[in-house]
Amino acid sequence: MEVTNTLVRSLYQALLSMKREFDEFTLNYVDAATAMSESYGGGGDAGTGWGKDKDEDEQERARRCAKMANWLCKPIVRRWKRGK
């Protein structure tokens, strides 16, 4: 019985260690991705034309965002040229 308890504790400690390493890796990955996106123009400055205008109505903003999302989600249509 003592061997089983020792084995279970050992497995539990190994799993905890793996979880800690995974959590640290994930946090570092997210931090690095955020830093890179900000340094390459993907965030930070609010004066880029994105977001709600000061005098814009909530419904108008929602309509504008839905229109842009619909446009971004449309598939690209490519027309095939006939053979020569």
Secondary structure as UniProt FT lines:
FT   HELIX           2..39
FT   TURN            40..41
FT   TURN            54..55
FT   HELIX           58..73
//
